[in-house]
Amino acid sequence: MAKQNLTPQSGRRKLVAKANPKSPISEQYRTIRTNIEFSAVDEEIRTLMVTSSGPAEGKSTTTANLAVVFAQQGKKVLIVDADMRKPTVHYTFGVTNTTGLTNVLTRQATLEAAARSTDIENLNVLPSGPIPPNPAELLGSKGMQIFFEKAKERYDLIIFDTPPVLAVTDAQILANKCDGTVLVVASGKTELESAQKTKELLSAAQAKLLGVVLNNKKMEKTDYYYYYGTN
């Protein structure tokens, strides 16, 4: 799939695909979207996980903008904040985090009640909800399997923002439940050894790694960041 380089984010995370859909950066998100779709040779990608090796590598920004471009295509999309340790999706989309994924998994709320609408057509958000003492156990629970079934009934695509692979086991637990995984790495920040270890752990978890998004790679003589290649 495509590898994509983005301008560094400062301050709050920016929904570039919404704010400036005609920009070269937004076009790269659409390129990634297209390559994700083409990676589904036998079956349509219905559940997608986005992760990284470590923190602050652009994972959550990539997840949010991918959700936007899929929704812009006409798909009914749900972005799920599965980072129940340091959730950020509710900040990005400006929704409350009083009720969310943790409440759904523990049967304290239904998906219908916990999902939030956004000002982007076709895009709903499910924040993490209250931070639990046992995130990994919740992600591997029977409640998570029921959540997958319910979410697929209501949405064309469910995109999960997960914790970094090398920090905790959460992403590995979720990896083999999803139809595909996208790994985000940051130029000049993600060490090669860390990226290789992350790939090994995802492979061991039977993840279907679709490709890599490369962030923050500055290109000469341009205000934008761009690179295209194959995984």
Residue pairs with C-beta under 8 A, 6 or more apart in sequence:
1 32
1 35
1 36
1 38
1 39
1 182
1 210
1 211
1 212
1 230
1 231
2 28
2 31
2 32
2 34
2 35
2 211
2 228
2 229
3 211
3 212
3 213
3 214
3 227
3 228
3 229
3 231
4 28
4 29
4 31
4 32
4 213
4 214
4 215
4 226
4 227
5 28
5 187
5 214
5 215
5 216
5 217
5 218
5 219
5 225
5 226
5 227
6 16
6 25
6 28
6 58
6 61
6 62
6 215
6 216
6 225
7 25
7 216
7 223
7 224
7 225
8 216
9 58
9 61
12 91
12 92
13 60
13 61
13 64
13 88
13 91
13 92
14 61
15 64
15 65
15 68
15 92
15 93
16 23
16 25
16 26
16 29
16 65
17 26
17 29
17 30
17 65
17 68
17 69
17 72
18 68
18 120
20 26
21 72
23 224
24 224
24 226
25 224
25 225
26 65
26 69
28 226
29 65
29 66
29 68
29 69
30 69
31 228
32 66
32 69
32 182
32 211
32 213
33 66
33 69
33 70
33 73
35 210
35 211
36 45
36 48
36 66
36 180
36 182
36 210
36 211
37 45
39 45
39 180
39 210
39 211
40 179
40 180
43 179
44 179
45 157
45 179
45 180
45 210
46 152
46 156
46 157
46 158
46 179
47 148
47 151
47 152
47 157
47 158
47 160
47 177
47 178
47 179
47 180
48 66
48 157
48 158
48 159
48 160
48 178
48 179
48 180
48 181
48 182
48 210
49 82
49 159
49 160
49 162
49 171
49 174
49 175
49 178
49 180
49 181
49 182
49 207
50 59
50 62
50 63
50 66
50 159
50 160
50 161
50 162
50 181
50 182
50 184
51 59
51 162
51 163
51 164
51 165
51 171
51 175
51 181
51 182
51 183
51 184
51 198
51 202
52 58
52 59
52 164
52 165
52 183
52 184
52 185
52 186
52 190
52 198
53 164
53 165
53 166
53 183
53 185
53 190
53 191
53 194
53 195
53 197
53 198
54 164
54 166
54 167
54 190
54 194
55 86
55 164
55 167
56 186
56 189
57 164
57 184
57 185
57 186
57 189
57 190
57 215
58 184
58 186
58 213
58 215
58 216
59 161
59 162
59 164
59 184
60 83
60 88
60 89
60 92
60 161
61 92
62 182
62 184
62 213
62 215
63 79
63 89
63 159
63 160
63 161
64 79
64 89
64 92
64 93
64 161
66 159
66 182
67 77
67 79
67 123
67 159
68 120
68 123
70 77
70 157
70 159
71 77
71 120
71 121
71 122
71 123
72 120
72 121
72 122
74 122
75 122
75 156
75 157
76 122
76 124
76 154
76 155
76 156
76 157
77 122
77 123
77 124
77 155
77 156
77 157
77 158
77 159
78 115
78 123
78 124
78 125
78 126
78 151
78 154
78 155
78 157
78 158
78 159
79 89
79 93
79 123
79 124
79 125
79 126
79 159
79 161
80 89
80 101
80 126
80 151
80 158
80 159
80 160
80 161
81 87
81 88
81 89
81 90
81 100
81 101
81 125
81 126
81 127
81 128
81 161
82 101
82 128
82 139
82 160
82 161
82 162
82 163
82 170
82 174
83 89
83 128
83 161
83 162
83 163
83 170
84 101
84 102
84 128
84 129
84 131
84 132
84 135
84 138
84 139
84 163
84 170
85 131
85 135
85 163
85 168
85 170
86 163
87 97
87 100
87 127
87 128
87 131
88 161
89 125
89 127
89 128
89 161
90 96
90 97
90 100
90 125
90 127
90 128
93 116
93 118
93 125
95 116
95 118
95 125
95 127
96 116
96 127
97 127
97 128
97 129
97 130
98 129
98 130
99 108
99 109
99 113
99 114
99 127
99 129
100 114
100 126
100 127
100 128
100 129
100 130
101 114
101 126
101 127
101 128
101 129
101 147
102 128
102 129
102 130
102 131
102 132
102 138
103 109
103 114
103 129
103 130
104 110
104 111
104 114
104 126
104 129
104 143
104 147
105 138
105 141
105 143
105 144
105 147
106 132
106 138
106 143
107 143
111 126
111 147
111 150
111 151
111 154
112 154
114 126
114 127
114 129
115 124
115 125
115 126
116 124
116 125
116 126
116 127
117 124
117 125
118 124
118 125
124 155
132 138
135 163
135 168
135 170
136 168
136 169
136 170
136 173
138 144
139 170
139 173
139 174
140 173
144 174
144 177
145 177
148 158
148 177
151 158
152 158
160 174
160 178
162 170
162 171
162 174
163 170
163 171
164 171
165 171
165 172
165 198
165 201
165 202
166 194
166 197
166 198
166 201
171 202
172 201
172 202
172 204
172 205
172 207
173 205
175 181
175 202
175 205
175 206
175 207
176 205
176 206
176 207
178 207
178 208
179 208
180 208
180 209
180 210
181 202
181 207
181 208
181 209
181 210
182 209
182 210
182 211
182 212
182 213
183 195
183 198
183 199
183 202
183 209
183 211
183 212
183 213
184 212
184 213
184 215
185 195
185 212
185 213
185 214
185 215
186 214
186 215
186 216
187 214
187 215
187 216
187 217
187 218
188 216
189 216
199 209
202 209
203 209
209 231
210 231
211 230
211 231
212 231
214 227
216 225
217 225
217 227
218 225
219 225
219 226
219 227
